[in-house]
Amino acid sequence: MTKQDTLSQCNTATFTWTSTYAPYYLTIHNSATPSGFDSQDSMIIVPESNSASWVVDLTSGTEITVNVMDSAGEVAQTSP
């Protein structure tokens, strides 16, 4: 899974991953909190593509972790 090195508030960030079993479920959260798939996380559902875009709504300097889970339950994660 890849993410941009630098994210800017109010700009679009794009994440890509290796295609496996669609659909995909992407969560983005502050790296200071535990990672995983939590109902408190914002989830982006990606029906078929191996990429997703997100308008950054976190303050500058916030480190994020991105998780993507495929329909088989396999999870990939970025590091902060």
VMD Tcl script that builds the backbone (N, CA, C; Angstrom):
set m [mol new atoms 240]
animate dup $m
set s [atomselect $m all]
$s set {name element resname resid chain x y z} {
  {N N MET 1 A 0.852 -1.165 0.000}
  {CA C MET 1 A 0.000 0.000 0.000}
  {C C MET 1 A 0.896 1.226 0.000}
  {N N THR 2 A 0.508 2.230 -0.766}
  {CA C THR 2 A 1.297 3.461 -0.805}
  {C C THR 2 A 0.432 4.658 -0.433}
  {N N LYS 3 A 1.091 5.646 0.145}
  {CA C LYS 3 A 0.443 6.919 0.425}
  {C C LYS 3 A 1.457 8.010 0.125}
  {N N GLN 4 A 0.985 9.210 -0.066}
  {CA C GLN 4 A 1.869 10.331 -0.312}
  {C C GLN 4 A 2.679 10.625 0.945}
  {N N ASP 5 A 3.940 11.054 0.759}
  {CA C ASP 5 A 4.789 11.370 1.909}
  {C C ASP 5 A 4.293 12.587 2.668}
  {N N THR 6 A 3.802 13.577 1.934}
  {CA C THR 6 A 3.342 14.805 2.553}
  {C C THR 6 A 1.880 15.034 2.207}
  {N N LEU 7 A 1.080 15.260 3.238}
  {CA C LEU 7 A -0.335 15.548 3.038}
  {C C LEU 7 A -0.597 16.985 3.446}
  {N N SER 8 A -1.439 17.663 2.699}
  {CA C SER 8 A -1.776 19.055 2.991}
  {C C SER 8 A -3.268 19.165 3.233}
  {N N GLN 9 A -3.617 19.837 4.319}
  {CA C GLN 9 A -5.019 20.007 4.679}
  {C C GLN 9 A -5.789 20.628 3.518}
  {N N CYS 10 A -6.973 20.105 3.266}
  {CA C CYS 10 A -7.904 20.545 2.211}
  {C C CYS 10 A -7.471 20.144 0.804}
  {N N ASN 11 A -6.367 19.422 0.661}
  {CA C ASN 11 A -5.945 18.915 -0.638}
  {C C ASN 11 A -6.268 17.431 -0.733}
  {N N THR 12 A -6.263 16.906 -1.937}
  {CA C THR 12 A -6.594 15.510 -2.160}
  {C C THR 12 A -5.357 14.630 -2.008}
  {N N ALA 13 A -5.521 13.533 -1.296}
  {CA C ALA 13 A -4.474 12.515 -1.164}
  {C C ALA 13 A -4.979 11.248 -1.853}
  {N N THR 14 A -4.074 10.545 -2.518}
  {CA C THR 14 A -4.445 9.318 -3.210}
  {C C THR 14 A -3.656 8.154 -2.631}
  {N N PHE 15 A -4.336 7.042 -2.414}
  {CA C PHE 15 A -3.743 5.832 -1.874}
  {C C PHE 15 A -3.932 4.719 -2.898}
  {N N THR 16 A -2.914 3.868 -3.059}
  {CA C THR 16 A -3.008 2.742 -3.989}
  {C C THR 16 A -2.554 1.464 -3.287}
  {N N TRP 17 A -3.035 0.343 -3.792}
  {CA C TRP 17 A -2.665 -0.949 -3.229}
  {C C TRP 17 A -2.733 -1.996 -4.323}
  {N N THR 18 A -2.186 -3.172 -4.050}
  {CA C THR 18 A -2.227 -4.282 -4.992}
  {C C THR 18 A -3.636 -4.869 -5.014}
  {N N SER 19 A -4.168 -5.048 -6.194}
  {CA C SER 19 A -5.518 -5.597 -6.333}
  {C C SER 19 A -5.575 -7.028 -5.820}
  {N N THR 20 A -6.632 -7.312 -5.047}
  {CA C THR 20 A -6.891 -8.672 -4.566}
  {C C THR 20 A -8.370 -8.960 -4.778}
  {N N TYR 21 A -9.162 -8.958 -3.689}
  {CA C TYR 21 A -10.584 -9.295 -3.767}
  {C C TYR 21 A -11.449 -8.090 -3.411}
  {N N ALA 22 A -12.045 -7.474 -4.425}
  {CA C ALA 22 A -12.924 -6.322 -4.200}
  {C C ALA 22 A -14.231 -6.797 -3.579}
  {N N PRO 23 A -14.964 -5.949 -2.912}
  {CA C PRO 23 A -14.674 -4.534 -2.663}
  {C C PRO 23 A -13.637 -4.368 -1.550}
  {N N TYR 24 A -13.137 -3.137 -1.438}
  {CA C TYR 24 A -12.123 -2.791 -0.443}
  {C C TYR 24 A -12.710 -1.788 0.535}
  {N N TYR 25 A -12.232 -1.850 1.756}
  {CA C TYR 25 A -12.691 -0.948 2.817}
  {C C TYR 25 A -11.470 -0.227 3.357}
  {N N LEU 26 A -11.443 1.079 3.192}
  {CA C LEU 26 A -10.289 1.903 3.546}
  {C C LEU 26 A -10.628 2.750 4.762}
  {N N THR 27 A -9.751 2.740 5.771}
  {CA C THR 27 A -9.916 3.635 6.917}
  {C C THR 27 A -8.667 4.488 7.056}
  {N N ILE 28 A -8.886 5.709 7.497}
  {CA C ILE 28 A -7.811 6.681 7.689}
  {C C ILE 28 A -7.962 7.226 9.099}
  {N N HIS 29 A -6.902 7.172 9.883}
  {CA C HIS 29 A -7.015 7.699 11.242}
  {C C HIS 29 A -5.686 8.230 11.755}
  {N N ASN 30 A -5.753 9.003 12.802}
  {CA C ASN 30 A -4.590 9.577 13.456}
  {C C ASN 30 A -3.712 8.438 13.967}
  {N N SER 31 A -2.418 8.478 13.683}
  {CA C SER 31 A -1.501 7.416 14.089}
  {C C SER 31 A -1.345 7.310 15.600}
  {N N ALA 32 A -1.741 8.346 16.337}
  {CA C ALA 32 A -1.633 8.322 17.797}
  {C C ALA 32 A -2.692 7.416 18.435}
  {N N THR 33 A -3.699 6.998 17.653}
  {CA C THR 33 A -4.751 6.122 18.173}
  {C C THR 33 A -4.508 4.707 17.679}
  {N N PRO 34 A -5.043 3.710 18.354}
  {CA C PRO 34 A -4.861 2.323 17.894}
  {C C PRO 34 A -5.400 2.141 16.480}
  {N N SER 35 A -4.741 1.294 15.714}
  {CA C SER 35 A -5.170 1.076 14.332}
  {C C SER 35 A -6.136 -0.093 14.239}
  {N N GLY 36 A -6.791 -0.183 13.102}
  {CA C GLY 36 A -7.728 -1.264 12.853}
  {C C GLY 36 A -8.996 -0.727 12.233}
  {N N PHE 37 A -10.009 -1.548 12.192}
  {CA C PHE 37 A -11.278 -1.143 11.621}
  {C C PHE 37 A -12.246 -0.906 12.759}
  {N N ASP 38 A -12.474 0.352 13.045}
  {CA C ASP 38 A -13.277 0.781 14.184}
  {C C ASP 38 A -14.432 1.611 13.652}
  {N N SER 39 A -15.578 1.522 14.286}
  {CA C SER 39 A -16.743 2.288 13.831}
  {C C SER 39 A -16.519 3.792 13.953}
  {N N GLN 40 A -15.520 4.194 14.740}
  {CA C GLN 40 A -15.221 5.616 14.894}
  {C C GLN 40 A -14.398 6.147 13.726}
  {N N ASP 41 A -13.770 5.273 12.962}
  {CA C ASP 41 A -12.961 5.689 11.813}
  {C C ASP 41 A -13.864 6.027 10.638}
  {N N SER 42 A -13.407 6.956 9.817}
  {CA C SER 42 A -14.107 7.230 8.562}
  {C C SER 42 A -13.752 6.106 7.603}
  {N N MET 43 A -14.747 5.503 6.991}
  {CA C MET 43 A -14.485 4.408 6.072}
  {C C MET 43 A -14.869 4.813 4.663}
  {N N ILE 44 A -13.997 4.479 3.726}
  {CA C ILE 44 A -14.256 4.686 2.307}
  {C C ILE 44 A -14.420 3.296 1.709}
  {N N ILE 45 A -15.544 3.056 1.050}
  {CA C ILE 45 A -15.765 1.768 0.399}
  {C C ILE 45 A -15.416 1.923 -1.077}
  {N N VAL 46 A -14.519 1.067 -1.555}
  {CA C VAL 46 A -14.046 1.125 -2.935}
  {C C VAL 46 A -14.537 -0.141 -3.631}
  {N N PRO 47 A -15.542 -0.009 -4.523}
  {CA C PRO 47 A -16.159 -1.196 -5.125}
  {C C PRO 47 A -15.212 -2.080 -5.946}
  {N N GLU 48 A -14.355 -1.487 -6.797}
  {CA C GLU 48 A -13.554 -2.315 -7.688}
  {C C GLU 48 A -12.134 -1.829 -7.916}
  {N N SER 49 A -11.847 -0.596 -7.738}
  {CA C SER 49 A -10.541 -0.027 -8.060}
  {C C SER 49 A -9.498 -0.399 -7.018}
  {N N ASN 50 A -8.216 -0.210 -7.360}
  {CA C ASN 50 A -7.153 -0.429 -6.384}
  {C C ASN 50 A -6.550 0.900 -5.919}
  {N N SER 51 A -7.387 1.945 -5.940}
  {CA C SER 51 A -6.948 3.245 -5.433}
  {C C SER 51 A -8.155 4.021 -4.915}
  {N N ALA 52 A -7.852 4.978 -4.047}
  {CA C ALA 52 A -8.906 5.838 -3.504}
  {C C ALA 52 A -8.315 7.206 -3.228}
  {N N SER 53 A -9.152 8.213 -3.318}
  {CA C SER 53 A -8.746 9.585 -3.019}
  {C C SER 53 A -9.513 10.089 -1.815}
  {N N TRP 54 A -8.897 10.992 -1.068}
  {CA C TRP 54 A -9.472 11.530 0.166}
  {C C TRP 54 A -9.061 12.982 0.291}
  {N N VAL 55 A -9.998 13.856 0.602}
  {CA C VAL 55 A -9.673 15.263 0.870}
  {C C VAL 55 A -9.241 15.335 2.333}
  {N N VAL 56 A -8.006 15.725 2.551}
  {CA C VAL 56 A -7.400 15.740 3.890}
  {C C VAL 56 A -8.162 16.713 4.781}
  {N N ASP 57 A -8.719 16.170 5.874}
  {CA C ASP 57 A -9.483 17.001 6.800}
  {C C ASP 57 A -8.856 17.009 8.196}
  {N N LEU 58 A -7.564 16.721 8.254}
  {CA C LEU 58 A -6.819 16.767 9.509}
  {C C LEU 58 A -5.847 17.937 9.477}
  {N N THR 59 A -5.493 18.437 10.646}
  {CA C THR 59 A -4.578 19.582 10.696}
  {C C THR 59 A -3.190 19.190 10.226}
  {N N SER 60 A -2.464 20.158 9.716}
  {CA C SER 60 A -1.093 19.934 9.242}
  {C C SER 60 A -0.254 19.332 10.352}
  {N N GLY 61 A 0.603 18.397 9.988}
  {CA C GLY 61 A 1.485 17.770 10.954}
  {C C GLY 61 A 0.925 16.512 11.594}
  {N N THR 62 A -0.356 16.201 11.360}
  {CA C THR 62 A -0.952 14.999 11.926}
  {C C THR 62 A -0.455 13.782 11.148}
  {N N GLU 63 A 0.109 12.821 11.857}
  {CA C GLU 63 A 0.538 11.586 11.200}
  {C C GLU 63 A -0.656 10.651 11.118}
  {N N ILE 64 A -0.822 10.013 9.960}
  {CA C ILE 64 A -1.961 9.122 9.770}
  {C C ILE 64 A -1.508 7.703 9.482}
  {N N THR 65 A -2.407 6.779 9.745}
  {CA C THR 65 A -2.251 5.391 9.341}
  {C C THR 65 A -3.450 5.073 8.459}
  {N N VAL 66 A -3.181 4.391 7.360}
  {CA C VAL 66 A -4.237 4.013 6.425}
  {C C VAL 66 A -4.298 2.487 6.393}
  {N N ASN 67 A -5.499 1.953 6.567}
  {CA C ASN 67 A -5.736 0.511 6.471}
  {C C ASN 67 A -6.636 0.250 5.283}
  {N N VAL 68 A -6.359 -0.816 4.561}
  {CA C VAL 68 A -7.281 -1.256 3.517}
  {C C VAL 68 A -7.522 -2.748 3.735}
  {N N MET 69 A -8.796 -3.125 3.740}
  {CA C MET 69 A -9.181 -4.527 3.917}
  {C C MET 69 A -9.954 -4.972 2.685}
  {N N ASP 70 A -9.602 -6.146 2.173}
  {CA C ASP 70 A -10.354 -6.655 1.023}
  {C C ASP 70 A -11.522 -7.513 1.508}
  {N N SER 71 A -12.322 -8.001 0.568}
  {CA C SER 71 A -13.526 -8.751 0.939}
  {C C SER 71 A -13.197 -10.100 1.571}
  {N N ALA 72 A -11.942 -10.555 1.455}
  {CA C ALA 72 A -11.524 -11.804 2.095}
  {C C ALA 72 A -11.039 -11.564 3.524}
  {N N GLY 73 A -10.985 -10.285 3.943}
  {CA C GLY 73 A -10.549 -9.963 5.296}
  {C C GLY 73 A -9.070 -9.695 5.435}
  {N N GLU 74 A -8.316 -9.740 4.329}
  {CA C GLU 74 A -6.876 -9.446 4.367}
  {C C GLU 74 A -6.677 -7.935 4.508}
  {N N VAL 75 A -5.735 -7.529 5.360}
  {CA C VAL 75 A -5.528 -6.105 5.665}
  {C C VAL 75 A -4.106 -5.693 5.295}
  {N N ALA 76 A -3.991 -4.532 4.663}
  {CA C ALA 76 A -2.702 -3.878 4.430}
  {C C ALA 76 A -2.744 -2.553 5.166}
  {N N GLN 77 A -1.574 -2.095 5.639}
  {CA C GLN 77 A -1.524 -0.887 6.455}
  {C C GLN 77 A -0.278 -0.091 6.109}
  {N N THR 78 A -0.424 1.227 6.133}
  {CA C THR 78 A 0.747 2.093 5.979}
  {C C THR 78 A 1.335 2.353 7.359}
  {N N SER 79 A 2.588 2.738 7.383}
  {CA C SER 79 A 3.194 3.157 8.637}
  {C C SER 79 A 3.133 4.681 8.694}
  {N N PRO 80 A 3.160 5.239 9.904}
  {CA C PRO 80 A 3.066 6.717 10.019}
  {C C PRO 80 A 4.225 7.415 9.335}
}
mol reanalyze $m
mol bondsrecalc $m
mol representation Tube
mol addrep $m
